Amino acid sequence: MALQHDSFTPGTLVSENLKLGFALQRLPAERLDAQAREMAVRFFIQNRVDKNPPERADAHACRRLIEFATLPNGKLRFSLKQCPSEQQLVGLFGRLEDKRLAGKPLTLKQHGTLLLPADSSENEEPDATDD
């Protein structure tokens, strides 16, 4: 990448793609890694669904858990690029909470694994009684 420093007026090329005076645009967020998403969903279920009373699923704590998850050999499980941002986790937790409140099952899209069954009390038929 060749840099040109002829003058410092706006519009002067600094590199092939960037002009001086313009802020760098953020890159679009990448999709969540499948294994990181699975860890986040399980974290949500452990904190929000399984506990009585339910606790808030903390995105910061979940990110730290994913960031420092290790393999059996002691190496980190995920690279920093694979770790979801707190913003991504807040969005994921919001979608999971909407599903939970609507009584829909919480699943992992990649595998179709049912993690939490839908509220089955609505679908059960009453027992037939002999009167």
C-alpha positions in Angstrom: 0.0 0.0 0.0 1.7 3.2 -1.2 1.2 6.3 0.9 1.2 9.8 -0.6 1.9 12.8 1.5 1.8 15.6 -1.1 -0.4 17.8 1.1 -2.7 17.5 4.0 -5.8 19.0 2.6 -9.0 16.9 2.6 -9.4 14.8 -0.5 -5.8 14.1 -0.9 -5.1 10.4 -1.3 -3.4 8.8 1.7 -3.6 5.3 0.3 -5.4 3.6 -2.6 -8.7 3.3 -0.8 -8.7 5.9 2.0 -8.9 9.7 1.7 -7.6 11.9 4.4 -10.3 13.4 6.6 -12.7 10.5 6.3 -13.3 8.2 9.3 -12.7 4.5 8.8 -15.9 2.6 8.5 -16.5 -0.4 10.8 -16.4 -3.8 9.2 -19.6 -5.7 9.2 -19.9 -8.1 12.2 -19.2 -11.7 11.4 -21.6 -14.5 12.1 -21.3 -16.2 15.4 -19.2 -19.3 15.4 -21.4 -22.4 15.9 -19.6 -23.6 19.0 -19.5 -20.2 20.5 -23.2 -19.8 19.9 -23.9 -23.1 21.5 -21.9 -22.1 24.6 -23.9 -18.8 24.7 -27.2 -20.6 24.4 -26.3 -23.0 27.2 -25.1 -20.0 29.3 -28.5 -18.4 28.7 -30.4 -21.5 29.7 -28.3 -22.1 32.9 -28.8 -18.5 34.1 -32.2 -17.5 32.8 -34.3 -20.7 32.5 -32.9 -23.3 35.0 -32.5 -21.0 38.0 -35.4 -20.1 40.3 -35.8 -17.1 40.4 -34.3 -16.5 36.9 -31.2 -14.3 36.8 -30.3 -11.9 34.1 -28.0 -13.5 31.4 -24.9 -11.2 31.6 -23.4 -10.7 28.2 -20.1 -9.6 29.6 -19.7 -12.7 31.8 -20.7 -14.9 28.9 -18.1 -13.3 26.6 -15.4 -13.8 29.2 -16.4 -17.4 29.6 -16.2 -18.0 25.8 -13.0 -16.0 25.5 -11.2 -18.1 28.1 -12.7 -21.5 27.3 -9.9 -24.0 27.0 -9.4 -27.4 25.3 -8.2 -30.4 27.3 -4.6 -29.7 26.2 -4.8 -26.3 27.8 -5.0 -24.2 24.6 -7.7 -21.6 24.1 -10.8 -23.0 22.4 -11.6 -19.9 20.4 -9.5 -17.3 18.8 -10.3 -13.7 19.6 -11.8 -13.4 16.1 -14.2 -16.2 16.9 -15.4 -14.7 20.2 -18.7 -12.9 19.9 -18.9 -9.3 21.0 -21.1 -8.3 23.9 -23.5 -6.6 21.4 -23.9 -9.9 19.5 -24.6 -11.7 22.8 -27.1 -9.1 23.9 -29.0 -9.6 20.6 -28.8 -13.3 20.9 -30.1 -13.3 24.5 -33.0 -11.0 23.5 -34.0 -13.3 20.7 -33.8 -16.3 23.1 -35.9 -14.5 25.7 -38.5 -13.7 23.1 -38.7 -17.4 22.2 -38.8 -18.4 25.8 -41.7 -16.0 26.6 -43.6 -17.2 23.5 -43.3 -20.8 24.7 -41.2 -21.8 21.7 -38.5 -24.4 22.0 -34.9 -23.1 22.3 -32.8 -25.0 19.6 -29.4 -24.7 18.0 -30.1 -23.9 14.4 -26.9 -25.6 13.1 -27.7 -29.0 14.6 -31.5 -28.8 15.2 -30.8 -30.0 18.7 -33.7 -29.3 21.1 -32.2 -27.7 24.2 -35.4 -26.7 26.0 -38.8 -28.1 25.1 -41.7 -25.9 24.4 -44.3 -25.5 27.1 -46.0 -28.9 26.8 -48.8 -28.1 29.2 -50.8 -26.4 26.4 -50.5 -29.4 24.1 -51.5 -32.1 26.6 -55.0 -33.5 26.3 -57.0 -33.8 29.5 -57.3 -37.4 30.9 -60.6 -39.0 30.0 -62.6 -39.7 33.2 -65.3 -42.2 33.5 -68.4 -40.6 35.1 
